[in-house]
């Protein structure tokens, strides 16, 4: 018999557990480790990231490898926006530079839906980028 993997905190979320879930996600993404990040998602997780649609952990790992190969010195901050039973909405911003040294800041919102084991089954991200100078960095 296989036991399902759990990723606490589990739904239904309270404000405290939703904030904890957001912080765990921020910490994982700031590690820039695609395998670590992917473990927070269901095997068949559905993503929309800008105009890219992904399904499953393998696609997530591949996407994150590409992302962090081009987004250097990545630093992210996530903030809880809202939550309900098994859903969390966050605002975020992150900064990164390309291999030519140009810095960027990205702003956006994510909507997350979790299964009963605390794994993210759906992630929908809307993101906007703009170039910044190194002196304008906040993160």
C-alpha positions in Angstrom: 0.0 0.0 0.0 1.4 3.4 -1.0 1.0 6.3 1.4 0.4 9.7 -0.2 3.1 12.3 0.5 1.9 15.2 2.6 3.3 18.8 2.4 2.1 20.6 5.5 0.5 22.9 6.2 -2.6 21.1 4.9 -5.9 22.6 3.9 -8.3 24.0 5.1 -6.0 27.0 5.6 -6.1 29.5 8.4 -4.4 32.9 8.0 -1.4 31.5 9.9 -1.1 28.3 7.8 -1.6 30.2 4.6 1.2 32.6 5.5 3.4 29.6 6.4 2.6 28.0 3.0 3.5 31.2 1.2 6.8 31.5 3.1 7.7 27.9 2.3 7.0 28.5 -1.4 9.2 31.7 -1.3 12.0 29.8 0.3 11.9 27.0 -2.2 11.8 29.3 -5.2 14.7 31.3 -3.9 16.8 28.1 -3.7 16.6 28.1 -7.5 16.5 24.2 -7.2 13.9 22.9 -9.7 13.6 19.5 -8.1 13.0 21.0 -4.6 10.4 23.4 -6.0 8.6 20.6 -8.0 8.1 18.5 -4.9 5.5 20.9 -3.7 3.3 20.1 -6.6 1.1 17.1 -7.5 2.4 14.7 -10.1 -0.1 16.0 -12.6 -0.1 19.7 -11.4 -1.5 22.2 -13.9 0.3 25.5 -14.5 -0.2 28.6 -16.5 2.9 30.8 -16.3 2.4 33.8 -18.6 1.4 32.3 -21.9 3.0 28.9 -21.2 0.9 25.9 -20.0 2.5 23.1 -18.2 1.3 19.7 -16.9 3.2 17.6 -14.3 6.3 17.7 -12.3 8.6 16.8 -15.2 7.4 19.7 -17.2 7.7 22.0 -14.1 11.4 20.9 -13.5 12.2 21.5 -17.2 10.6 24.9 -17.2 12.4 26.0 -14.0 15.8 24.8 -15.3 15.3 27.0 -18.4 14.0 29.9 -16.3 17.0 29.9 -13.9 19.5 29.3 -16.7 18.5 32.7 -18.2 17.3 34.5 -15.0 20.5 35.0 -13.1 20.8 36.2 -9.4 17.1 35.5 -9.0 15.5 36.9 -5.8 11.8 36.6 -5.0 9.3 38.0 -2.4 5.8 36.6 -2.1 3.0 38.1 -0.1 -0.3 36.5 1.0 -3.2 38.2 -0.8 -6.2 36.0 0.1 -7.0 32.4 1.1 -10.0 30.0 1.5 -10.4 26.4 2.2 -7.8 24.9 -0.2 -6.8 28.0 -2.2 -4.2 30.8 -1.7 -3.7 33.9 -3.8 -0.3 35.7 -3.6 1.2 38.9 -4.9 4.9 38.7 -5.8 7.8 40.5 -7.2 11.2 39.2 -8.2 14.4 40.6 -9.6 16.9 39.0 -11.9 19.6 39.9 -14.5 20.3 38.4 -17.9 23.8 37.3 -19.0 24.4 40.8 -20.5 24.0 42.4 -17.0 20.5 44.0 -17.6 18.4 43.8 -14.4 14.6 43.2 -14.5 11.8 43.3 -12.0 8.8 41.1 -12.4 5.4 41.7 -10.7 2.5 39.4 -10.6 -0.2 37.4 -9.0 -0.6 33.7 -8.5 -3.7 31.6 -7.7 -3.0 28.3 -6.1 -5.2 25.3 -5.4 -4.1 22.4 -3.2 -5.1 18.8 -2.8 -5.9 17.3 0.6 -2.2 16.4 1.1 -1.1 20.0 0.8 0.4 19.6 -2.7 -0.4 22.3 -5.2 -2.6 20.9 -7.9 -3.0 24.1 -9.9 -0.9 27.3 -10.2 -2.0 30.2 -12.4 0.5 33.0 -12.7 0.1 36.4 -14.3 3.4 38.2 -14.6 4.8 41.5 -16.0 8.5 42.3 -16.4 10.3 45.6 -16.8 13.9 46.5 -17.1 15.5 48.3 -14.1 18.9 49.6 -13.3 21.1 47.9 -10.8 20.6 50.9 -8.5 16.8 50.5 -8.6 17.0 47.0 -7.1 14.9 46.4 -4.0 15.5 42.7 -3.3 
